Amino acid sequence: MNVPADDPWKARWFAPHDSPSMDLYQRKSWDTFSPANHIAAAESAGVEDAISLEVAVAGADSPWGHFALPDESPVHLPPHYEPNYAYPLIVWLHDAEWTARELLDLIPRISPQNYLGLAVEGLTPTNRFAAGPMSPAGSLDPLDALLETLKDVVPQMRREFHVHSERIYLAGFGDQALVALRMLLRRPEWFSGALAFGVRNTKLESALKNYDELRGKRVFLSAGVRDTRCSMPDVTSLGRLLRSFGMQAVLRAYDSSDSPTPKMLSDVDHWLMNGVCESTLV
């Protein structure tokens, strides 16, 4: 595919699916991957070796379907991956509270076959609200830096697995839910929408400059009524704000705290597949 020279990232992730095979080139296995919260817990307890999680290289025998991209970003594939089908992709933002492995393990609970998953480290509480295109030191704004990471990782994913370029969703819990929404507002032409679970802070940047691109983008907001760190009135107001931007935002409340329930995961599956059906009809 020829990429326009003026803006190679406008509206599409220009990285074709090269081959309908699982014969991927050599890459490092994730046999030493340690989630941040396990490391912190181990260090506080004086344990020298933090708990490690093993993630197999692509093509190896793994009951979880977890693989690693060349840059070592963890990936989830359905157990019966069909290379000729263009899959929706859920891009999870992980942090010290929700690890990459925990988030990827949610995907087969949403649906055992319908989605691909990719985990990328989100923003920390100290930098997630940084504003402006450049920091005082002249480096990239943290949100833009994270978007640059996805600009590299998502095409890797598309080259090796069959990802539908118009069905890429950001997703996060708690702090990372807001990060996912801010990324969608910053670069709406890159994503189909976002899944935001238990948003704890509803302060968003202006979306006026991207108003046209935001129209029709889909957002699934959910919160547990017993989640003490999430305000239902604030999340409701956030939903109204997103709809004022022209987005298709839905809000679901569940009788839970901050943990996903089977009902919530089932609703996510129906919501995602409704988006697939709508885009097919259009």
Beta strands, then each sheet from edge to edge (+ up, - down):
strand 1: 30-33
strand 2: 53-55
strand 3: 66-68
strand 4: 74-76
strand 5: 87-94
strand 6: 116-121
strand 7: 163-173
strand 8: 193-197
strand 9: 218-224
strand 10: 248-254
sheet 1: 1+ 2-
sheet 2: 3+ 4- 6+ 5+ 7+ 8+ 9+ 10+
end
